[in-house]
Amino acid sequence: MIVTLSLDARSFARLDAERQALFPDRGYRLPAHLTLFHHLPGARQELVQSRLEVLAARTRPPHLAFAHIREIGGGQGSAYAVRSPALLRLRAEMARLWAPWLTRQDRRAFRPHVTVQNKVPHEEERAAREALLSRFVPFRGSGTALILWHYRGGPWERAGEWPFGAP
């Protein structure tokens, strides 16, 4: 299972348009998203869902600063780097709850970002990143909910969504 953060409508529209334009078509395309965890055990779905529900209900929507464009995947993609102390705290709390289940990838330092291009030749990535950088102006947004997904070897299947609830 995968846990993502949904984005406010304005940020989502901007990032999803860029992702749809730049991300290679592999027979499926996911909308723009910010991944919090890449792999949680499906056998723990009920427990994960109940914790996501509690966490979201007591959490204010985290403010997000889309700070710069960064290279990802060793020069195979580009992403919008996100700064958010509130998101870092929330993600750290979730990591503590699920520590025994975390894969090596999910135990690494969390560097929040929204990928708009991935797994393309380096030259294609470089040209796209230069174009993104030429028009980039930092902007702000917010997270709106936690979403749980099942990974089905290609397409993802939504398993639940929990909007943030604290005022």
Secondary structure, 3 states (H helix, E strand, C coil): CEEEEEECHHHHHHHHHHHHHHCCCCCCCCCCCEEEECCCCHHHHHHHHHHHHHHHHCCCCCEEEEEEEEEECCCCEEEEEEECHHHHHHHHHHHHHCHHHCCHHHHCCCCCEEEEECCCCHHHHHHHHHHHHHHCCCEEEEEEEEEEEEECCCCEEEEEEEECCCC
